C-alpha cells in the first residue's frame, strides 16, 4: 500500500490530536468530579450551618426584645417579632429540605416541635400581660432550641471537615493520575515526533547527498531508498538521470577517441554539441532539484 508523505504527515497530526484529546477528556472528567464534591459541600452542609445560625439569631433577637420590654414594663414591638418568626419559619423550612447527615432528620423534627411550642409561647406573651412564669417558660424553650441548633451546626460542621478532607484527597489523587497520564502522553508524543523526524531526515539527507554527487559529475552514484513514498520515486528519477549522464559521457569519450585519429567533420561536431547540451541540461535540472531540497 502506497503511503505518501502528505498521508504520513496527516496521520501523525491525527495521532498527536488524539493524545491531546485524551488529556483534555481526562482533565475535564477529574475537574467535574472535584467540582461536584465541592458543590455538594456548599449546597448541603454549609447551608445547614447557615440555617442554624439564622434561626439562633432570630430567637436571640426575640428573647432580647421580650425581656427588655418585660424589665422596662413596655410593650414589645410585635411587628419586628412577627418578622423574625417569619424568617425563622423560612430557615426551618429550608433546613427540612436539606437533610444530608444520618440522624439529622430526627434532630430537625425535634427542632420543629420545640420551635412550634416556642412560637406559641411568644404569641401568647404578646397577646397577654407578661408574667415571670411565662418568661421562665420562654427562656426554657429557647435554651432547648439553642442546644438543638448548636448540635445541628456542629453536626454539619464536622461533615464539612470530613468532606473537605475527602475533596482534598480526591484532588491530590486526580493530580497524581493526571501527572502520570500527562507524562506518559508526553513520552509517547516525543517518541513519535523523534521517529517521525528521523525518518524524514534520514531519507532527505540520503537524497541530498546523492544529488550532490551527481551534480559533482560522479555519475556512478546511486540512491537506494526503500519504501514506496515520494522519496523512493525521486531516487528512481535521480538514478535514471545518473545512468543517462554516464551513458552520454561514455559515448562522448568514445566519439572523441574515435575522432582523434581522423578529421572531425561537422556532423561529429554537432553530435558532440548535442551530448554536451544534454549533460549540461541534466546537471542544471539536478542543481534545481538540489536547491529546492536545501530550501526545505
Backbone bond lengths (Angstrom), bond angles and torsions (degrees), N, CA, C in turn:
res aa  C-N    CA-C-N  psi(-1)  N-CA   C-N-CA  omega(-1)  CA-C   N-CA-C  phi
1 X - - - 1.468 - - 1.521 109.86 -
2 X 1.334 117.21 131.41 1.454 121.12 -176.07 1.526 110.40 -86.15
3 X 1.351 115.02 126.08 1.455 121.60 176.68 1.522 108.87 -115.66
4 X 1.326 116.61 111.45 1.454 120.24 178.79 1.515 110.21 -74.47
5 X 1.341 115.04 166.39 1.467 120.03 178.32 1.522 109.83 -62.36
6 X 1.321 117.56 -39.72 1.456 121.08 179.51 1.531 111.14 -63.07
7 X 1.346 116.52 -40.21 1.461 120.39 178.33 1.525 111.04 -64.36
8 X 1.334 116.15 -43.76 1.462 119.75 178.49 1.528 110.72 -61.84
9 X 1.326 116.42 -42.38 1.464 120.41 -179.56 1.531 110.47 -64.59
10 X 1.337 116.49 -42.49 1.468 120.89 179.25 1.520 111.24 -62.65
11 X 1.331 116.15 -43.92 1.468 119.67 178.12 1.519 111.15 -62.81
12 X 1.330 116.02 -37.38 1.463 119.93 177.55 1.512 111.79 -63.82
13 X 1.325 117.14 -42.67 1.466 120.06 178.57 1.533 111.40 -65.83
14 X 1.337 116.19 -37.59 1.466 119.69 177.88 1.525 110.20 -64.07
15 X 1.335 116.33 -40.33 1.464 120.39 179.07 1.527 110.85 -62.41
16 X 1.330 117.28 -45.51 1.465 120.65 178.24 1.529 111.17 -64.23
17 X 1.341 116.91 -37.08 1.467 121.00 177.62 1.534 110.64 -63.87
18 X 1.337 116.74 -38.00 1.469 120.11 178.60 1.522 110.19 -64.28
19 X 1.341 116.81 -41.08 1.463 120.45 178.70 1.531 110.41 -61.32
20 X 1.344 115.94 -45.79 1.467 120.02 179.22 1.531 110.66 -63.28
21 X 1.328 116.54 -38.89 1.466 120.30 179.62 1.524 111.47 -64.92
22 X 1.331 116.23 -40.29 1.469 120.32 178.36 1.530 110.33 -60.47
23 X 1.337 115.96 -45.20 1.468 119.91 178.25 1.530 111.05 -61.93
24 X 1.332 116.31 -42.51 1.466 120.53 -178.80 1.530 111.41 -64.58
25 X 1.336 116.60 -43.08 1.466 120.66 -177.93 1.527 110.80 -64.31
26 X 1.333 116.23 -46.85 1.464 119.03 -178.87 1.524 111.29 -68.35
27 X 1.323 117.32 -35.69 1.467 119.86 177.04 1.521 110.24 -63.47
28 X 1.328 116.64 -45.34 1.463 120.21 177.84 1.513 112.17 -62.59
29 X 1.337 116.82 -38.13 1.475 120.40 -179.83 1.525 111.15 -63.06
30 X 1.321 116.23 -49.18 1.469 119.50 -177.63 1.528 111.56 -69.58
31 X 1.317 117.15 -35.21 1.469 119.33 177.53 1.527 111.38 -66.38
32 X 1.324 116.37 -41.62 1.474 119.39 177.47 1.519 111.87 -65.45
33 X 1.323 116.17 -38.00 1.459 120.00 178.75 1.525 110.90 -64.01
34 X 1.337 115.54 -43.87 1.467 119.81 178.61 1.526 110.81 -67.59
35 X 1.344 116.06 -37.63 1.456 119.73 178.76 1.526 111.54 -64.61
36 X 1.336 117.08 -37.44 1.464 120.26 177.86 1.533 111.48 -63.93
37 X 1.325 115.44 -39.73 1.469 119.08 179.57 1.525 111.00 -64.50
38 X 1.331 117.14 -48.01 1.464 120.31 -178.54 1.529 111.25 -67.36
39 X 1.345 116.59 -35.06 1.467 119.44 177.81 1.523 110.98 -65.88
40 X 1.344 116.18 -37.67 1.465 119.76 178.50 1.518 110.85 -64.50
41 X 1.333 116.40 -39.63 1.463 119.92 178.27 1.531 110.03 -60.82
42 X 1.324 116.26 -46.62 1.461 120.68 -178.10 1.522 111.37 -67.45
43 X 1.310 116.13 -41.63 1.461 120.10 -175.10 1.519 112.22 -72.85
44 X 1.332 117.22 -36.49 1.454 120.65 -171.24 1.529 112.41 -95.73
45 X 1.305 116.69 -76.55 1.465 120.88 -170.21 1.522 113.10 -71.40
46 X 1.315 117.58 -41.63 1.457 118.94 -178.04 1.518 111.01 -62.78
47 X 1.328 117.14 -40.91 1.465 120.17 179.60 1.535 111.07 -65.86
48 X 1.333 117.65 -35.06 1.470 119.75 177.49 1.520 111.18 -63.34
49 X 1.340 115.99 -39.82 1.468 119.72 176.30 1.522 110.07 -62.56
50 X 1.323 116.98 -41.19 1.470 121.17 179.18 1.526 110.86 -63.61
51 X 1.333 116.38 -45.05 1.471 119.68 -179.90 1.532 111.00 -61.94
52 X 1.334 117.37 -42.54 1.471 120.90 178.96 1.526 110.79 -61.99
53 X 1.328 116.57 -40.07 1.472 119.91 179.42 1.521 110.73 -67.00
54 X 1.349 117.03 -41.79 1.463 120.13 179.97 1.525 111.59 -62.87
55 X 1.333 116.79 -41.20 1.463 119.59 179.38 1.530 110.92 -67.73
56 X 1.331 116.26 -38.54 1.473 119.52 178.77 1.520 110.87 -64.98
57 X 1.319 116.60 -42.73 1.464 120.00 179.40 1.524 111.37 -64.67
58 X 1.347 116.90 -38.10 1.465 120.41 178.44 1.520 111.65 -64.21
59 X 1.340 116.52 -44.87 1.470 120.47 178.83 1.518 110.74 -63.97
60 X 1.332 116.25 -40.48 1.464 120.46 178.96 1.529 110.86 -61.27
61 X 1.328 116.77 -42.41 1.469 120.24 -179.82 1.527 110.88 -65.42
62 X 1.335 116.84 -43.06 1.469 120.46 -179.12 1.531 110.55 -63.66
63 X 1.342 116.13 -44.94 1.472 119.69 179.03 1.527 111.19 -61.14
64 X 1.325 115.07 -41.74 1.464 118.95 -179.41 1.522 110.91 -64.60
65 X 1.324 117.16 -42.09 1.454 121.61 -179.33 1.537 110.73 -64.81
66 X 1.333 117.34 -45.48 1.467 120.73 -177.91 1.530 110.80 -70.23
67 X 1.324 116.81 -41.35 1.469 119.95 -179.48 1.528 111.18 -65.17
68 X 1.332 116.28 -42.09 1.465 119.93 179.39 1.529 111.09 -62.88
69 X 1.319 116.72 -44.65 1.475 120.20 179.64 1.525 111.22 -66.06
70 X 1.362 115.88 -33.79 1.483 118.94 178.65 1.522 110.76 -67.99
71 X 1.320 117.57 -43.19 1.463 120.85 -179.57 1.526 111.51 -69.47
72 X 1.338 115.67 -36.80 1.472 119.18 -179.05 1.521 112.42 -88.61
73 X 1.341 115.51 -1.65 1.475 120.91 -179.13 1.528 111.69 55.37
74 X 1.354 113.68 43.30 1.466 120.86 177.66 1.527 109.37 -117.04
75 X 1.306 114.65 172.51 1.465 119.64 -179.60 1.533 109.82 -88.10
76 X 1.330 115.96 135.56 1.482 120.57 179.81 1.519 110.98 -72.35
77 X 1.311 115.81 150.54 1.468 121.64 177.59 1.530 108.28 -77.37
78 X 1.316 116.15 93.78 1.470 121.40 -174.69 1.537 112.36 -65.65
79 X 1.334 116.76 -31.70 1.472 119.27 -179.04 1.535 110.85 -66.07
80 X 1.341 116.47 -43.57 1.474 119.63 178.55 1.523 111.17 -67.11
81 X 1.331 116.24 -39.10 1.465 119.52 178.82 1.528 110.26 -64.96
82 X 1.323 116.81 -42.28 1.472 120.73 177.82 1.529 110.76 -61.77
83 X 1.317 117.00 -39.33 1.465 121.10 178.23 1.528 110.85 -64.01
84 X 1.342 116.99 -42.47 1.456 120.45 179.02 1.529 111.23 -65.86
85 X 1.333 116.57 -38.51 1.469 119.83 177.15 1.529 111.10 -62.84
86 X 1.333 116.46 -38.03 1.474 120.29 178.24 1.532 110.65 -64.84
87 X 1.333 116.24 -40.79 1.471 120.03 178.27 1.527 111.62 -65.28
88 X 1.347 115.84 -39.51 1.462 119.13 177.15 1.522 110.35 -64.58
89 X 1.345 116.67 -42.13 1.470 120.25 177.03 1.531 111.19 -57.81
90 X 1.317 115.69 -43.19 1.463 120.82 -179.05 1.529 110.86 -64.32
91 X 1.336 117.79 -45.19 1.467 121.35 179.87 1.525 110.93 -65.14
92 X 1.357 116.30 -39.57 1.461 119.86 179.37 1.522 111.05 -65.72
93 X 1.325 116.95 -40.71 1.468 120.77 177.79 1.536 110.61 -63.17
94 X 1.322 116.65 -41.77 1.471 120.40 178.94 1.521 111.33 -65.01
95 X 1.330 116.58 -39.21 1.468 120.56 179.34 1.528 111.37 -66.51
96 X 1.346 117.60 -37.16 1.465 120.92 178.48 1.528 111.19 -61.73
97 X 1.341 117.50 -28.09 1.466 122.05 178.89 1.531 112.56 -94.98
98 X 1.333 116.07 12.54 1.467 119.69 -177.33 1.534 110.30 -132.16
99 X 1.330 116.72 38.28 1.459 121.88 179.95 1.534 108.78 -76.38
100 X 1.332 116.50 124.63 1.468 120.05 -177.22 1.523 113.55 -130.71
101 X 1.325 118.23 -30.04 1.458 120.87 -172.84 1.531 111.35 -102.11
102 X 1.337 116.95 152.62 1.477 120.45 177.14 1.536 111.25 -61.27
103 X 1.312 117.65 130.18 1.459 122.27 -179.92 1.512 113.73 85.86
104 X 1.322 117.90 -7.37 1.463 120.36 -178.13 1.527 110.91 -69.92
105 X 1.338 117.11 -32.50 1.465 119.48 -179.17 1.530 111.37 -64.27
106 X 1.364 116.94 -41.69 1.467 119.75 178.38 1.526 111.31 -66.87
107 X 1.334 115.51 -38.35 1.465 119.41 179.09 1.517 110.87 -64.32
108 X 1.329 117.35 -43.79 1.464 121.32 -179.96 1.525 110.43 -66.70
109 X 1.338 117.01 -36.25 1.467 120.08 177.01 1.533 110.78 -62.91
110 X 1.348 116.00 -40.76 1.465 119.56 176.58 1.518 111.96 -66.03
111 X 1.332 116.25 -38.25 1.471 120.03 176.91 1.521 110.55 -63.25
112 X 1.331 116.38 -40.76 1.468 120.05 179.57 1.525 110.93 -63.27
113 X 1.331 116.54 -44.28 1.477 120.33 179.34 1.528 111.07 -62.83
114 X 1.336 116.15 -46.35 1.465 120.24 179.31 1.516 112.03 -64.61
115 X 1.345 115.93 -36.28 1.472 118.95 -179.74 1.528 110.76 -67.98
116 X 1.332 117.32 -38.94 1.477 119.81 178.84 1.521 110.50 -60.63
117 X 1.335 115.92 -43.41 1.464 119.20 178.14 1.522 110.96 -65.18
118 X 1.329 116.40 -40.64 1.471 120.64 178.53 1.529 110.71 -63.69
119 X 1.343 116.64 -43.97 1.473 121.17 -179.44 1.532 110.60 -62.96
120 X 1.323 116.20 -42.01 1.476 119.48 179.69 1.529 110.81 -63.49
121 X 1.330 116.28 -38.66 1.474 118.78 179.67 1.523 110.83 -68.86
122 X 1.336 117.30 -35.21 1.474 120.60 177.29 1.521 110.04 -64.95
123 X 1.323 116.83 -45.47 1.466 121.07 179.48 1.533 110.60 -62.55
124 X 1.324 114.79 -38.97 1.473 119.20 179.21 1.523 110.90 -65.32
125 X 1.330 117.12 -40.35 1.463 120.44 179.14 1.522 110.80 -65.53
126 X 1.335 117.01 -37.59 1.467 120.44 -179.76 1.519 111.84 -67.94
127 X 1.333 116.99 -30.28 1.462 120.14 -175.93 1.526 112.91 -88.04
128 X 1.328 116.16 -22.66 1.477 119.24 -177.33 1.526 109.60 -126.38
129 X 1.332 116.36 163.19 1.471 118.87 178.82 1.520 111.78 -59.51
130 X 1.323 115.51 143.78 1.457 120.85 -177.39 1.529 109.55 -76.46
131 X 1.350 114.19 139.87 1.462 120.43 176.51 1.513 108.98 -128.60
132 X 1.316 115.81 162.36 1.467 119.73 -179.91 1.521 110.86 -63.70
133 X 1.334 117.43 -36.04 1.469 120.63 -179.29 1.534 110.92 -65.38
134 X 1.349 114.79 -44.13 1.461 118.19 179.22 1.523 111.90 -65.54
135 X 1.327 115.65 -34.97 1.461 119.57 178.62 1.530 110.87 -68.27
136 X 1.312 116.66 -40.49 1.465 120.09 177.22 1.528 111.13 -64.97
137 X 1.320 115.80 -41.04 1.473 120.08 178.06 1.538 110.71 -61.79
138 X 1.332 114.39 -41.81 1.463 119.64 179.57 1.533 111.07 -64.21
139 X 1.338 116.35 -44.00 1.458 120.17 179.96 1.527 110.92 -65.16
140 X 1.314 116.48 -36.39 1.460 120.42 178.96 1.532 110.98 -64.69
141 X 1.344 115.34 -46.58 1.458 119.49 179.62 1.538 111.62 -64.10
142 X 1.318 116.15 -40.95 1.468 119.56 179.92 1.529 111.03 -66.43
143 X 1.363 116.72 -36.41 1.463 120.19 177.93 1.519 111.72 -62.53
144 X 1.349 116.18 -42.59 1.465 120.26 177.82 1.535 110.63 -63.19
145 X 1.347 115.32 -43.00 1.468 119.17 178.90 1.522 111.42 -62.81
146 X 1.335 116.61 -40.70 1.461 120.38 177.34 1.527 110.89 -57.30
147 X 1.330 116.26 -45.57 1.459 120.42 -179.62 1.537 111.27 -62.46
148 X 1.329 116.50 -43.26 1.462 120.20 -179.82 1.526 111.58 -66.27
149 X 1.322 116.39 -41.63 1.462 119.90 178.42 1.530 111.45 -67.41
150 X 1.326 116.70 -34.13 1.460 120.30 176.32 1.521 110.81 -65.12
151 X 1.348 115.98 -42.67 1.470 119.84 176.85 1.529 110.65 -61.94
152 X 1.333 116.58 -42.08 1.468 121.09 178.15 1.528 110.81 -60.53
153 X 1.314 116.71 -43.75 1.461 120.89 -179.73 1.528 110.99 -66.08
154 X 1.346 116.84 -43.38 1.459 120.32 179.80 1.530 111.48 -65.84
155 X 1.334 116.72 -38.86 1.459 120.76 179.20 1.527 111.37 -59.18
156 X 1.323 115.33 -47.82 1.461 119.31 -179.16 1.534 111.99 -75.29
157 X 1.342 115.90 -28.25 1.464 118.84 175.69 1.517 111.59 -64.56
158 X 1.348 116.99 -43.20 1.460 120.69 176.91 1.532 111.40 -64.73
159 X 1.349 114.94 -40.04 1.466 118.79 177.17 1.525 110.94 -62.68
160 X 1.340 115.93 -36.14 1.464 119.66 176.17 1.520 111.13 -60.38
161 X 1.332 116.51 -44.67 1.463 120.21 -179.89 1.524 111.28 -63.01
162 X 1.344 115.66 -45.06 1.467 119.70 -178.78 1.528 110.93 -63.11
163 X 1.338 116.30 -45.98 1.469 119.70 -177.93 1.524 111.56 -70.82
164 X 1.322 116.28 -31.60 1.468 118.84 176.29 1.522 110.66 -66.56
165 X 1.342 116.14 -42.38 1.467 119.70 176.51 1.524 110.67 -62.99
166 X 1.347 115.70 -38.98 1.466 119.28 178.02 1.523 110.94 -64.89
167 X 1.335 116.82 -39.41 1.474 120.48 178.04 1.525 110.34 -65.40
168 X 1.344 116.81 -39.40 1.468 120.01 177.60 1.526 110.66 -63.67
169 X 1.343 115.41 -43.14 1.463 119.58 178.67 1.524 111.23 -63.30
170 X 1.335 115.84 -40.62 1.472 119.71 178.92 1.516 111.27 -65.85
171 X 1.338 116.15 -40.17 1.466 119.01 179.35 1.525 111.37 -66.31
172 X 1.351 116.25 -37.85 1.463 119.63 178.06 1.524 110.87 -66.68
173 X 1.351 115.26 -41.50 1.467 119.64 177.69 1.526 111.03 -63.93
174 X 1.343 116.04 -42.06 1.470 119.77 179.08 1.522 110.59 -64.78
175 X 1.328 116.59 -39.20 1.467 120.20 178.49 1.522 111.31 -63.31
176 X 1.341 115.90 -42.22 1.467 119.86 178.93 1.527 111.14 -63.66
177 X 1.333 115.86 -45.97 1.472 119.64 179.86 1.520 111.60 -63.18
178 X 1.343 116.62 -42.28 1.456 119.87 -179.84 1.527 111.10 -67.58
179 X 1.334 117.03 -34.20 1.469 119.79 177.20 1.523 110.55 -65.02
180 X 1.341 115.88 -44.42 1.471 119.65 178.32 1.521 110.67 -63.36
181 X 1.337 116.43 -45.07 1.467 120.33 -179.27 1.522 111.25 -64.49
182 X 1.343 116.48 -42.95 1.466 120.14 -179.84 1.525 110.79 -64.93
183 X 1.338 116.85 -39.91 1.468 120.27 177.97 1.518 110.83 -64.38
184 X 1.333 116.24 -42.99 1.464 120.44 179.52 1.528 110.53 -62.84
185 X 1.337 116.38 -46.71 1.472 119.99 179.34 1.526 111.00 -64.05
186 X 1.338 116.24 -37.19 1.464 119.81 178.48 1.526 111.05 -63.76
187 X 1.340 116.58 -43.42 1.465 119.95 179.57 1.530 111.17 -65.75
188 X 1.343 115.74 -41.05 1.474 118.92 177.78 1.522 110.45 -63.37
189 X 1.356 115.86 -44.72 1.464 119.92 179.49 1.520 112.35 -63.09
190 X 1.348 116.43 -42.27 1.461 119.63 178.89 1.522 111.35 -65.69
191 X 1.335 116.50 -41.13 1.464 120.26 178.63 1.525 110.83 -62.99
192 X 1.340 115.49 -43.48 1.456 118.87 179.08 1.534 111.31 -64.94
193 X 1.337 116.42 -44.30 1.461 120.20 -179.72 1.517 111.40 -62.23
194 X 1.340 116.22 -41.24 1.465 120.16 -179.79 1.524 111.24 -64.42
195 X 1.341 116.26 -47.47 1.466 119.40 -179.63 1.525 111.13 -66.45
196 X 1.337 116.47 -36.77 1.461 121.19 179.00 1.524 110.54 -63.93
197 X 1.344 115.70 -46.99 1.462 119.80 179.92 1.527 111.43 -68.27
198 X 1.344 117.17 -38.51 1.468 120.45 -179.51 1.522 111.03 -63.02
199 X 1.334 115.75 -38.74 1.469 119.80 179.34 1.524 111.00 -59.82
200 X 1.329 116.75 -49.38 1.462 119.93 -178.31 1.525 111.83 -71.70
201 X 1.323 117.96 -38.13 1.470 119.77 179.06 1.523 111.58 -63.63
202 X 1.324 116.47 -43.17 1.466 119.85 -179.50 1.524 111.12 -61.72
203 X 1.312 116.81 -48.01 1.466 120.23 -178.21 1.530 111.10 -70.49
204 X 1.328 116.87 -34.76 1.456 119.97 178.45 1.529 111.35 -63.35
205 X 1.340 116.52 -46.51 1.469 118.70 -177.88 1.521 112.17 -72.32
206 X 1.326 118.00 -28.68 1.461 119.24 172.93 1.530 110.32 -63.68
207 X 1.318 115.69 -44.64 1.457 120.05 178.38 1.527 111.11 -67.39
208 X 1.315 116.40 -41.07 1.469 121.61 -179.97 1.532 111.56 -62.05
209 X 1.327 116.84 -47.87 1.461 120.48 -179.57 1.518 111.68 -66.06
210 X 1.360 116.36 -36.91 1.460 118.95 177.77 1.519 112.20 -64.10
211 X 1.328 116.98 -42.35 1.461 120.80 178.57 1.528 111.51 -65.53
212 X 1.325 117.40 -36.53 1.467 120.51 177.72 1.525 110.92 -62.23
213 X 1.342 115.74 -40.03 1.467 118.86 178.97 1.522 111.01 -66.11
214 X 1.341 116.78 -40.25 1.469 119.99 179.25 1.515 110.46 -65.25
215 X 1.327 116.99 -43.99 1.465 120.76 178.93 1.526 110.84 -63.27
216 X 1.336 116.18 -31.20 1.464 120.45 179.03 1.521 111.85 -81.83
217 X 1.344 117.56 14.47 1.469 125.03 177.50 1.525 112.61 70.09
218 X 1.342 117.65 19.73 1.459 120.16 173.64 1.524 107.73 -91.37
219 X 1.340 114.40 82.67 1.462 120.02 -172.70 1.522 113.27 -78.25
220 X 1.320 117.77 -0.92 1.465 120.25 175.85 1.532 111.91 -87.23
221 X 1.335 116.10 -7.51 1.461 120.99 -179.91 1.529 110.12 -68.41
222 X 1.340 115.95 134.56 1.455 120.99 178.07 1.536 108.83 -131.45
223 X 1.320 114.66 145.95 1.459 121.01 177.58 1.516 109.53 -102.10
224 X 1.326 115.71 132.55 1.464 121.38 178.91 1.533 108.29 -123.20
225 X 1.316 115.75 86.46 1.466 122.36 179.57 1.523 108.71 -108.20
226 X 1.324 115.56 118.62 1.456 118.76 177.99 1.530 109.47 -79.88
227 X 1.296 115.65 173.05 1.455 120.01 179.63 1.511 111.72 103.99
228 X 1.354 114.73 -170.33 1.460 118.93 -178.11 1.527 111.30 -142.64
229 X 1.353 116.12 33.38 1.456 119.67 179.23 1.521 110.65 -100.98
230 X 1.353 116.31 -168.93 1.457 120.57 -178.25 1.523 112.75 -65.25
231 X 1.334 118.43 -30.67 1.462 120.94 178.02 1.530 110.70 -62.74
232 X 1.316 115.44 -40.86 1.459 119.70 178.44 1.532 110.83 -63.40
233 X 1.333 117.17 -42.28 1.460 120.64 179.19 1.529 111.24 -65.43
234 X 1.331 116.84 -39.87 1.470 119.72 177.61 1.514 110.89 -64.34
235 X 1.347 116.77 -38.97 1.469 119.22 179.31 1.522 111.22 -62.17
236 X 1.349 117.45 -36.66 1.468 120.53 177.32 1.530 110.61 -64.42
237 X 1.357 115.51 -41.20 1.469 119.44 178.99 1.528 110.48 -64.37
238 X 1.344 116.64 -43.17 1.471 120.07 179.88 1.519 110.63 -63.94
239 X 1.335 117.66 -42.64 1.465 120.32 178.76 1.521 111.26 -63.10
240 X 1.330 116.34 -40.57 1.473 120.43 177.82 1.521 110.79 -63.97
241 X 1.333 116.21 -41.32 1.453 120.14 178.49 1.531 111.09 -64.47
242 X 1.337 116.33 -40.54 1.462 119.60 178.93 1.519 111.21 -65.06
243 X 1.356 116.34 -38.40 1.463 119.51 176.97 1.512 111.31 -61.85
244 X 1.331 117.69 -43.98 1.463 120.99 -179.96 1.519 111.14 -64.93
245 X 1.326 116.79 -42.16 1.472 119.89 178.19 1.521 110.98 -63.62
246 X 1.339 116.57 -40.44 1.455 119.92 179.43 1.520 110.97 -65.06
247 X 1.356 116.25 -43.21 1.469 119.91 179.67 1.519 111.00 -64.46
248 X 1.334 117.09 -42.91 1.470 119.82 179.28 1.520 111.23 -63.92
249 X 1.340 114.99 -37.58 1.460 118.06 179.04 1.520 110.96 -66.71
250 X 1.332 115.84 -40.79 1.468 119.35 178.27 1.530 111.15 -64.88
251 X 1.348 116.90 -42.45 1.466 120.20 178.65 1.521 110.67 -61.95
252 X 1.329 115.04 -40.77 1.453 118.20 -179.69 1.525 110.90 -65.65
253 X 1.338 116.70 -38.16 1.462 120.01 179.29 1.522 110.98 -65.56
254 X 1.359 115.61 -41.57 1.471 119.65 178.49 1.514 110.58 -63.89
255 X 1.337 115.53 -42.30 1.462 119.58 -179.23 1.519 111.09 -63.44
256 X 1.331 115.64 -42.92 1.474 118.95 179.46 1.523 110.82 -66.11
257 X 1.344 117.00 -37.54 1.459 120.18 179.34 1.520 110.95 -67.57
258 X 1.358 114.02 -39.60 1.465 118.58 -178.71 1.507 111.67 -70.50
259 X 1.321 116.32 -35.67 1.460 119.21 -176.20 1.522 112.94 -88.34
260 X 1.340 116.37 -2.55 1.467 117.19 178.85 1.529 112.35 -71.60
261 X 1.353 114.94 -21.92 1.474 119.58 -178.83 1.518 112.31 -94.32
262 X 1.352 117.98 -2.32 1.462 119.78 179.50 1.515 108.71 -143.84
263 X 1.246 114.35 168.13 1.463 119.49 -179.86 1.525 110.49 -67.02
264 X 1.283 114.73 138.58 1.461 119.55 178.01 1.513 108.88 -84.95
265 X 1.322 115.92 122.11 1.457 119.62 179.23 1.523 109.33 -90.26
266 X 1.317 116.03 175.73 1.467 121.73 -175.98 1.526 112.23 -65.70
267 X 1.336 118.31 -34.33 1.465 121.16 179.85 1.507 110.24 -65.20
268 X 1.332 117.37 -40.98 1.462 120.18 178.83 1.519 111.10 -65.44
269 X 1.334 114.38 -37.24 1.460 118.25 178.37 1.527 110.52 -63.59
270 X 1.329 115.33 -40.96 1.469 118.98 179.31 1.525 111.18 -65.28
271 X 1.338 117.11 -41.20 1.467 120.16 177.43 1.516 111.29 -62.77
272 X 1.322 115.98 -39.94 1.459 120.01 179.41 1.520 111.36 -64.97
273 X 1.348 115.89 -42.52 1.468 120.01 177.97 1.526 110.99 -62.50
274 X 1.336 115.17 -39.10 1.462 118.78 -179.00 1.528 111.17 -65.58
275 X 1.359 115.91 -40.92 1.465 119.47 178.09 1.527 110.98 -63.81
276 X 1.344 115.54 -43.63 1.463 118.99 179.59 1.531 111.03 -63.12
277 X 1.334 115.32 -39.07 1.459 119.61 179.00 1.538 110.69 -63.25
278 X 1.351 116.77 -43.23 1.464 120.81 178.99 1.520 111.52 -62.43
279 X 1.340 115.45 -44.19 1.472 119.27 179.10 1.517 110.03 -62.59
280 X 1.329 116.45 -45.17 1.457 120.91 179.75 1.522 111.14 -61.83
281 X 1.339 116.49 -41.64 1.454 121.04 -179.28 1.522 110.93 -64.21
282 X 1.326 117.78 -43.17 1.467 120.74 179.51 1.511 111.35 -66.62
283 X 1.342 115.94 -37.58 1.462 118.81 177.80 1.529 111.20 -64.91
284 X 1.343 115.95 -38.91 1.460 119.33 178.07 1.530 111.32 -64.88
285 X 1.331 116.81 -40.68 1.461 120.36 177.79 1.525 111.06 -63.05
286 X 1.322 116.69 -40.19 1.464 120.43 178.07 1.519 111.06 -64.46
287 X 1.345 116.67 -39.64 1.469 120.12 178.63 1.525 111.34 -64.29
288 X 1.344 116.40 -41.26 1.468 120.25 178.96 1.531 110.35 -62.39
289 X 1.334 116.22 -45.36 1.457 120.19 179.41 1.516 110.91 -63.42
290 X 1.321 117.40 -40.60 1.464 122.59 179.05 1.528 110.14 -64.27
291 X 1.352 116.15 -39.00 1.467 119.90 179.20 1.514 111.33 -65.40
292 X 1.345 117.35 -39.07 1.469 120.66 178.17 1.525 111.19 -63.26
293 X 1.341 115.95 -42.45 1.465 119.71 -179.95 1.521 110.27 -65.01
294 X 1.358 117.79 -41.45 1.462 120.55 178.94 1.527 111.79 -63.84
295 X 1.343 117.18 -37.10 1.469 120.28 178.41 1.520 110.52 -65.27
296 X 1.332 117.77 -37.06 1.464 120.04 177.90 1.516 111.50 -67.20
